[in-house]
Amino acid sequence: MSSSVAAVLRAVETPLFWLGALTASWLSVCAVYRLLSGIRVWVLGNGRLVSPTALGKWAVVTGATDGIGKAYAEQLARRGFAIVLISRSQEKLDEVSKEIASKCGVETKTISADFSSVDIYSRIEAGLAGLEVGVLVNNVGTSYTYPEFFLNIPNLEQFIDSMVNINITSVCQMTRLVLPRMVERKKGAILNISSASGMYPVPLLTVYSATKAFVDFFSQGLQTEYRSKGIIIQSVLPFFVTTKLSKIRRPTLDVPSPERYVAAELSTVGLQTQTNGYLPHAVMGWVTTALLPARILNSYVMGVGLSQRARFLKKQKQG
């Protein structure tokens, strides 16, 4: 019996050796490729790709008066783009418009629109008529006031309509308005701001998470459709950034300011069709999706959400 086993081992020894060698070689090639890709994205960047010369004169930013949207408007203006600011408050729009024009010396235009409504797009289309739009940043978004079970969300029917209109319909409709002229000119970039919450289900923020997953899938599908036509469509999935939406005020290495985040993200345009936009966030994205089983990740996120929910309801009760 032992001689039979030895014979079998001798027979498979050479194939196993070459299988191991090929596996090690493949893993080494993958590691080197990832390293070089990382250097290309996070160190070298995309050069002057995001510029009016390469893409078109105007950049359109929705949700442009605060946080990430305002940072995009400012960063794109510094790169020489004329800026169309779209948001709900005309007062805030005028303030940001004057600030960008004085700082960057570029032309600006404002369009007041409440994206929770669906009757706004003909007016937006009229406002964009005749403009050579090189960049569209679909940034406008809304989230929960606090983590909550689906059926316990206050004014649930209105909540659903508002979140779908703001987070999903706006992306589709704004893309519909801008993409045809980009295709005609065979150049342009559409940056759809999703969220890391769209990378996996987030219990107690379920509707928000699902809308952001839609933005991610929509972006990836459109990029495949329109890449050959010279259009860049990118899904941007940030983790926490210091914005009103996140309710975090103090920036850290893993929670950057909007300005720091957007400056890093713009260097990935044209290099990554799906990006976390910021190196620490890219590391966090890899860890959460590649190393943590979905069941464990969902349970952890659920526990965090329950803690946040309890703190909010306690403060609300005391106040």
Sine and cosine of phi, psi and omega as CSV:
sin_phi,cos_phi,sin_psi,cos_psi,sin_omega,cos_omega
0.00,0.00,-0.66,0.75,-0.02,-1.00
-0.92,0.40,-0.58,0.81,0.04,-1.00
-0.92,0.38,-0.56,0.83,0.04,-1.00
-0.91,0.41,-0.68,0.73,0.02,-1.00
-0.89,0.45,-0.68,0.74,0.01,-1.00
-0.89,0.46,-0.63,0.78,0.02,-1.00
-0.91,0.43,-0.65,0.76,0.03,-1.00
-0.90,0.44,-0.69,0.72,-0.01,-1.00
-0.88,0.47,-0.66,0.75,0.03,-1.00
-0.90,0.43,-0.57,0.82,-0.04,-1.00
-0.93,0.36,-0.57,0.82,-0.05,-1.00
-0.99,-0.11,-0.09,1.00,-0.09,-1.00
-0.87,0.49,-0.74,0.67,-0.04,-1.00
-0.92,0.39,-0.74,0.68,0.05,-1.00
-0.86,0.51,-0.63,0.78,0.01,-1.00
-0.92,0.40,-0.61,0.80,0.03,-1.00
-0.87,0.49,-0.74,0.67,-0.03,-1.00
-0.93,0.36,-0.56,0.83,0.08,-1.00
-0.89,0.45,-0.69,0.72,0.04,-1.00
-0.90,0.43,-0.66,0.75,0.01,-1.00
-0.90,0.43,-0.68,0.73,0.02,-1.00
-0.91,0.42,-0.64,0.77,0.03,-1.00
-0.90,0.45,-0.72,0.70,0.02,-1.00
-0.89,0.46,-0.65,0.76,0.02,-1.00
-0.91,0.43,-0.69,0.73,0.00,-1.00
-0.89,0.46,-0.70,0.71,0.02,-1.00
-0.89,0.46,-0.62,0.79,0.03,-1.00
-0.91,0.42,-0.69,0.72,0.03,-1.00
-0.88,0.48,-0.69,0.72,0.02,-1.00
-0.88,0.47,-0.66,0.75,0.00,-1.00
-0.90,0.43,-0.69,0.73,0.01,-1.00
-0.91,0.42,-0.66,0.75,0.02,-1.00
-0.88,0.48,-0.70,0.71,0.02,-1.00
-0.89,0.45,-0.65,0.76,0.01,-1.00
-0.89,0.45,-0.73,0.68,0.00,-1.00
-0.91,0.41,-0.63,0.78,0.05,-1.00
-0.90,0.45,-0.66,0.75,0.03,-1.00
-0.88,0.47,-0.68,0.74,0.04,-1.00
-0.90,0.44,-0.66,0.75,0.00,-1.00
-0.87,0.49,-0.68,0.73,-0.07,-1.00
-0.98,0.17,-0.78,0.62,-0.22,-0.97
-1.00,-0.05,-0.25,0.97,0.00,-1.00
-0.93,-0.36,-0.81,0.59,-0.07,-1.00
-0.99,0.15,-0.63,0.78,-0.01,-1.00
0.95,0.30,-0.22,-0.98,-0.11,-0.99
-0.97,-0.26,0.25,0.97,0.06,-1.00
0.90,0.43,-0.78,-0.62,-0.07,-1.00
-0.98,-0.18,0.42,0.91,-0.04,-1.00
-0.87,0.49,-0.72,0.69,-0.04,-1.00
-1.00,0.07,1.00,0.10,-0.01,-1.00
-0.52,-0.85,0.40,-0.91,0.03,-1.00
-0.86,0.50,-0.56,0.83,0.00,-1.00
-0.90,0.43,-0.66,0.75,-0.07,-1.00
-0.99,0.16,-0.51,0.86,-0.16,-0.99
-0.87,-0.49,-0.58,0.81,-0.06,-1.00
0.60,-0.80,0.37,-0.93,-0.20,-0.98
-0.91,0.42,-0.67,0.75,-0.20,-0.98
-0.97,-0.25,0.57,-0.82,0.18,-0.98
-0.89,-0.46,0.74,-0.67,0.00,-1.00
-0.94,-0.34,0.79,-0.61,-0.03,-1.00
-0.80,-0.60,0.83,-0.55,0.10,-1.00
-1.00,-0.05,0.47,-0.89,-0.08,-1.00
0.87,0.50,0.74,0.68,-0.27,-0.96
-1.00,-0.05,0.03,1.00,-0.13,-0.99
-0.99,-0.17,-0.09,1.00,-0.01,-1.00
-0.57,-0.82,0.34,-0.94,0.23,-0.97
0.81,0.59,-0.73,-0.69,-0.08,-1.00
-0.89,0.45,-0.64,0.77,0.00,-1.00
-0.88,0.48,-0.71,0.70,0.04,-1.00
-0.89,0.45,-0.64,0.77,0.01,-1.00
-0.90,0.44,-0.64,0.77,0.07,-1.00
-0.88,0.47,-0.72,0.70,-0.01,-1.00
-0.86,0.51,-0.70,0.72,-0.02,-1.00
-0.92,0.38,-0.70,0.71,-0.02,-1.00
-0.91,0.43,-0.65,0.76,0.01,-1.00
-0.94,0.35,-0.58,0.81,0.07,-1.00
-0.90,0.44,-0.63,0.77,0.04,-1.00
-0.89,0.46,-0.46,0.89,0.03,-1.00
-1.00,0.09,0.01,1.00,0.10,-1.00
0.98,-0.22,0.00,1.00,0.03,-1.00
-0.96,0.29,0.64,-0.77,0.30,-0.95
-0.96,0.28,0.56,-0.83,-0.21,-0.98
-0.87,-0.50,0.76,-0.65,0.21,-0.98
-0.97,-0.23,0.89,-0.45,0.00,-1.00
-0.99,-0.15,0.82,-0.57,0.02,-1.00
-0.82,-0.57,0.84,-0.54,0.03,-1.00
-0.31,-0.95,-0.02,-1.00,-0.13,-0.99
-0.99,0.15,-0.68,0.74,-0.13,-0.99
-1.00,-0.01,0.90,-0.44,0.03,-1.00
-0.91,0.41,-0.55,0.83,0.01,-1.00
-0.88,0.47,-0.73,0.69,0.03,-1.00
-0.92,0.39,-0.62,0.79,0.03,-1.00
-0.87,0.50,-0.70,0.71,0.01,-1.00
-0.89,0.45,-0.64,0.77,-0.01,-1.00
-0.90,0.43,-0.75,0.66,-0.01,-1.00
-0.93,0.37,-0.61,0.79,0.02,-1.00
-0.87,0.50,-0.72,0.69,0.01,-1.00
-0.91,0.42,-0.64,0.77,-0.01,-1.00
-0.89,0.45,-0.71,0.71,-0.02,-1.00
-0.93,0.36,-0.67,0.74,-0.01,-1.00
-0.89,0.46,-0.65,0.76,-0.03,-1.00
-0.96,0.28,-0.61,0.79,-0.02,-1.00
-0.96,0.27,-0.67,0.74,-0.20,-0.98
-0.94,-0.33,-0.22,0.98,0.03,-1.00
0.91,0.42,0.55,0.84,0.01,-1.00
-0.92,-0.39,0.32,-0.95,0.06,-1.00
-0.96,0.29,0.63,-0.77,0.03,-1.00
-0.76,-0.65,0.39,-0.92,0.02,-1.00
-0.56,-0.83,0.60,-0.80,-0.01,-1.00
-0.85,-0.52,0.56,-0.83,0.11,-0.99
-0.70,-0.71,0.88,-0.47,0.03,-1.00
-1.00,0.09,0.82,-0.58,-0.03,-1.00
-0.43,-0.90,0.70,-0.71,0.07,-1.00
-0.99,-0.15,0.96,-0.28,-0.11,-0.99
-0.96,0.28,-0.06,1.00,0.13,-0.99
-0.96,0.27,-0.22,0.97,0.06,-1.00
-0.99,-0.16,0.31,-0.95,-0.01,-1.00
-0.91,-0.41,0.05,1.00,-0.04,-1.00
-0.98,-0.19,0.41,0.91,-0.13,-0.99
-0.98,-0.20,-0.21,0.98,-0.26,-0.97
-0.98,0.20,-0.44,0.90,0.09,-1.00
-0.92,0.40,-0.60,0.80,0.03,-1.00
-0.94,0.34,-0.65,0.76,0.06,-1.00
-0.90,0.44,-0.67,0.74,0.02,-1.00
-0.86,0.51,-0.67,0.74,0.03,-1.00
-0.90,0.44,-0.62,0.78,0.00,-1.00
-0.93,0.37,-0.44,0.90,-0.02,-1.00
-1.00,-0.08,-0.08,1.00,-0.08,-1.00
-0.85,0.53,0.74,-0.67,0.06,-1.00
0.99,0.12,-0.07,1.00,-0.02,-1.00
-1.00,-0.01,0.67,-0.74,0.10,-0.99
-1.00,0.08,1.00,-0.06,-0.07,-1.00
-1.00,0.08,0.90,-0.43,0.02,-1.00
-1.00,-0.07,-0.49,0.87,-0.02,-1.00
-0.68,-0.73,0.73,-0.68,0.18,-0.98
-0.88,-0.48,0.82,-0.58,0.09,-1.00
-0.94,-0.35,0.97,-0.26,0.07,-1.00
-0.99,0.11,1.00,0.05,-0.12,-0.99
-0.96,-0.27,-0.46,0.89,-0.13,-0.99
-0.82,0.57,0.68,-0.73,-0.02,-1.00
-0.29,-0.96,0.28,-0.96,0.05,-1.00
-0.60,-0.80,0.42,-0.91,-0.01,-1.00
-0.71,-0.70,-0.21,-0.98,0.03,-1.00
-0.97,0.23,0.45,-0.89,0.18,-0.98
-0.93,0.37,-0.59,0.80,0.06,-1.00
-0.36,-0.93,0.40,-0.91,0.02,-1.00
-0.86,0.50,0.67,-0.74,-0.07,-1.00
-0.40,-0.92,0.49,-0.87,0.12,-0.99
-0.90,0.43,0.59,-0.81,-0.12,-0.99
-0.78,0.62,-0.78,0.63,-0.08,-1.00
-0.96,0.28,-0.22,0.98,0.00,-1.00
-1.00,-0.08,-0.03,1.00,-0.02,-1.00
-0.91,0.41,0.80,-0.60,0.02,-1.00
-0.87,0.49,0.62,-0.78,0.02,-1.00
0.75,0.66,0.82,0.58,-0.18,-0.98
-0.84,0.54,-0.71,0.71,-0.05,-1.00
-0.88,0.48,-0.72,0.69,0.03,-1.00
-0.91,0.42,-0.63,0.78,0.02,-1.00
-0.86,0.52,-0.73,0.69,-0.01,-1.00
-0.88,0.47,-0.76,0.65,-0.01,-1.00
-0.85,0.53,-0.72,0.70,-0.05,-1.00
-0.90,0.43,-0.71,0.70,-0.06,-1.00
-0.93,0.37,-0.64,0.77,0.03,-1.00
-0.91,0.41,-0.68,0.74,0.00,-1.00
-0.90,0.44,-0.69,0.73,-0.06,-1.00
-0.97,0.24,-0.72,0.70,-0.14,-0.99
-1.00,0.05,-0.46,0.89,-0.08,-1.00
-0.92,-0.40,-0.84,0.55,-0.08,-1.00
-0.86,0.51,-0.64,0.77,-0.02,-1.00
-0.87,0.49,-0.65,0.76,-0.01,-1.00
-0.91,0.43,-0.72,0.70,-0.01,-1.00
-0.91,0.41,-0.73,0.69,-0.08,-1.00
-0.94,0.34,-0.67,0.74,0.02,-1.00
-0.91,0.42,-0.60,0.80,0.07,-1.00
-0.91,0.42,-0.66,0.75,0.05,-1.00
-0.85,0.52,-0.62,0.79,-0.04,-1.00
-0.96,0.29,-0.58,0.81,-0.19,-0.98
-0.99,-0.14,-0.57,0.82,-0.14,-0.99
-0.88,0.48,-0.63,0.77,-0.05,-1.00
-0.83,0.55,-0.68,0.73,-0.01,-1.00
-0.94,0.35,-0.55,0.84,0.07,-1.00
-0.89,0.45,-0.68,0.73,0.00,-1.00
-0.90,0.44,-0.64,0.77,0.04,-1.00
-0.86,0.50,-0.66,0.75,-0.04,-1.00
-1.00,0.06,-0.17,0.99,-0.01,-1.00
0.87,0.49,0.57,0.82,0.10,-0.99
-0.31,-0.95,0.46,-0.89,0.00,-1.00
0.54,-0.84,0.33,-0.94,0.00,-1.00
-0.69,-0.72,0.71,-0.70,0.09,-1.00
-0.87,-0.49,0.88,-0.47,0.01,-1.00
-0.96,-0.29,0.92,-0.39,-0.02,-1.00
-0.98,-0.20,0.91,-0.42,-0.07,-1.00
-0.99,0.11,0.98,-0.22,0.07,-1.00
-1.00,0.00,-0.72,-0.69,0.01,-1.00
-0.20,-0.98,0.45,-0.89,0.15,-0.99
-0.86,0.52,-0.40,0.92,0.06,-1.00
-0.92,0.40,-0.25,0.97,0.08,-1.00
-1.00,0.01,-0.04,1.00,-0.01,-1.00
-0.99,0.11,-0.36,0.93,0.00,-1.00
-0.36,-0.93,0.38,-0.93,-0.01,-1.00
-0.89,0.46,0.65,-0.76,0.04,-1.00
-0.87,-0.49,0.99,-0.12,0.02,-1.00
-0.84,0.53,0.58,-0.82,-0.03,-1.00
0.97,0.25,-0.15,0.99,0.23,-0.97
-0.79,-0.61,0.61,0.79,-0.25,-0.97
-0.88,0.47,-0.71,0.71,-0.04,-1.00
-0.92,0.39,-0.70,0.71,0.04,-1.00
-0.85,0.52,-0.76,0.65,-0.01,-1.00
-0.85,0.52,-0.67,0.74,-0.02,-1.00
-0.92,0.39,-0.62,0.78,0.02,-1.00
-0.91,0.41,-0.60,0.80,0.00,-1.00
-0.96,0.28,-0.50,0.87,0.12,-0.99
-0.91,0.42,-0.61,0.79,0.07,-1.00
-0.86,0.50,-0.73,0.68,-0.01,-1.00
-0.85,0.53,-0.66,0.75,-0.01,-1.00
-0.90,0.43,-0.75,0.66,-0.02,-1.00
-0.92,0.40,-0.65,0.76,0.04,-1.00
-0.85,0.53,-0.71,0.70,-0.02,-1.00
-0.91,0.42,-0.71,0.70,-0.03,-1.00
-0.91,0.42,-0.64,0.77,0.03,-1.00
-0.91,0.43,-0.70,0.71,0.00,-1.00
-0.91,0.42,-0.59,0.81,0.02,-1.00
-0.88,0.47,-0.65,0.76,0.04,-1.00
-0.90,0.43,-0.62,0.78,0.00,-1.00
-0.93,0.38,-0.64,0.77,-0.22,-0.98
-0.91,-0.41,0.06,1.00,0.03,-1.00
-0.85,0.52,-0.67,0.74,-0.05,-1.00
-0.93,0.36,-0.23,0.97,0.00,-1.00
-0.99,-0.11,0.15,0.99,0.08,-1.00
1.00,0.05,0.22,0.98,-0.06,-1.00
-0.98,-0.20,0.67,-0.74,0.10,-0.99
-0.98,-0.20,0.84,-0.54,0.11,-0.99
-0.82,-0.58,0.86,-0.51,-0.16,-0.99
-0.84,-0.55,0.70,-0.71,0.14,-0.99
-1.00,-0.09,0.83,-0.55,-0.06,-1.00
-0.93,-0.37,0.85,-0.52,-0.11,-0.99
-0.84,-0.54,0.98,0.20,-0.01,-1.00
-0.97,0.26,0.50,-0.87,0.27,-0.96
-0.99,0.11,-0.48,-0.87,-0.09,-1.00
-0.93,0.36,0.70,-0.72,0.11,-0.99
-0.78,-0.63,0.47,-0.88,-0.06,-1.00
-0.97,0.26,1.00,0.06,0.00,-1.00
-0.73,-0.68,0.18,-0.98,0.09,-1.00
-0.88,0.47,-0.57,0.82,-0.01,-1.00
-0.90,0.43,-0.65,0.76,-0.01,-1.00
-0.99,0.14,-0.32,0.95,-0.04,-1.00
0.89,0.45,0.41,0.91,0.07,-1.00
-0.95,-0.32,0.78,-0.63,-0.12,-0.99
-0.97,-0.23,-0.55,0.84,-0.13,-0.99
-0.98,-0.18,0.87,-0.50,0.00,-1.00
-0.95,0.30,0.55,-0.83,0.10,-0.99
-0.71,-0.70,-0.06,-1.00,-0.01,-1.00
-0.86,0.50,-0.69,0.72,-0.05,-1.00
-1.00,-0.05,-0.14,0.99,0.08,-1.00
-0.82,-0.58,0.99,0.11,-0.10,-0.99
-0.97,0.23,0.24,-0.97,0.18,-0.98
-0.94,0.34,0.37,-0.93,0.06,-1.00
-0.83,0.56,-0.64,0.77,-0.03,-1.00
-0.89,0.45,-0.70,0.71,0.00,-1.00
-0.92,0.40,-0.65,0.76,-0.01,-1.00
-0.89,0.45,-0.75,0.66,-0.08,-1.00
-0.92,0.40,-0.62,0.78,0.04,-1.00
-0.86,0.51,-0.65,0.76,0.04,-1.00
-0.95,0.33,-0.66,0.75,-0.08,-1.00
-0.90,0.43,-0.65,0.76,-0.05,-1.00
-0.89,0.46,-0.39,0.92,0.04,-1.00
-0.96,0.27,-0.22,0.98,0.00,-1.00
-1.00,-0.08,-0.17,0.99,-0.04,-1.00
-0.89,0.45,0.77,-0.64,-0.05,-1.00
1.00,0.05,-0.23,0.97,0.02,-1.00
-0.96,-0.28,-0.55,0.84,0.02,-1.00
-0.76,-0.65,0.80,-0.60,0.05,-1.00
-0.99,0.16,-0.40,0.92,0.09,-1.00
-0.76,-0.65,0.86,-0.51,-0.13,-0.99
-0.62,-0.79,0.55,-0.84,0.20,-0.98
-0.99,0.10,-0.19,0.98,0.22,-0.98
0.99,0.12,-0.20,0.98,-0.14,-0.99
-0.44,-0.90,0.76,-0.65,-0.18,-0.98
-0.79,0.61,-0.77,0.64,0.04,-1.00
-0.85,0.52,-0.57,0.82,0.05,-1.00
-0.93,0.36,-0.58,0.81,0.05,-1.00
-0.89,0.45,-0.66,0.75,0.05,-1.00
-0.90,0.44,-0.70,0.72,0.03,-1.00
-0.88,0.47,-0.64,0.77,0.02,-1.00
-0.90,0.44,-0.67,0.74,0.02,-1.00
-0.91,0.42,-0.68,0.73,-0.02,-1.00
-0.89,0.45,-0.74,0.68,-0.09,-1.00
-0.94,0.35,-0.57,0.82,-0.06,-1.00
-1.00,-0.05,-0.51,0.86,-0.09,-1.00
-1.00,-0.06,-0.52,0.86,-0.13,-0.99
-0.97,-0.25,-0.44,0.90,-0.06,-1.00
-0.98,-0.18,0.83,-0.56,0.10,-1.00
-0.86,0.51,0.56,-0.83,-0.10,-1.00
-0.83,0.55,-0.64,0.77,-0.05,-1.00
-0.90,0.43,-0.68,0.74,0.01,-1.00
-0.92,0.38,-0.68,0.74,0.01,-1.00
-0.88,0.48,-0.72,0.70,0.00,-1.00
-0.89,0.46,-0.64,0.77,0.02,-1.00
-0.90,0.43,-0.66,0.75,0.02,-1.00
-0.90,0.44,-0.73,0.68,-0.01,-1.00
-0.89,0.46,-0.62,0.79,0.04,-1.00
-0.88,0.47,-0.67,0.74,0.02,-1.00
-0.89,0.45,-0.68,0.73,0.05,-1.00
-0.88,0.47,-0.70,0.71,0.00,-1.00
-0.88,0.47,-0.66,0.75,0.02,-1.00
-0.89,0.46,-0.64,0.77,0.03,-1.00
-0.90,0.44,-0.71,0.71,0.02,-1.00
-0.90,0.44,-0.64,0.77,0.02,-1.00
-0.89,0.46,-0.71,0.71,-0.02,-1.00
-0.89,0.46,-0.67,0.74,0.00,-1.00
-0.90,0.44,-0.67,0.74,-0.01,-1.00
-0.90,0.43,-0.73,0.68,-0.04,-1.00
-0.92,0.40,-0.55,0.84,0.04,-1.00
-0.92,0.40,-0.71,0.70,0.03,-1.00
-0.90,0.45,-0.64,0.77,0.01,-1.00
-0.90,0.45,-0.63,0.78,0.00,-1.00
-0.93,0.36,-0.64,0.77,0.00,-1.00
-0.95,0.31,-0.55,0.84,-0.05,-1.00
-1.00,0.08,0.00,0.00,0.00,0.00
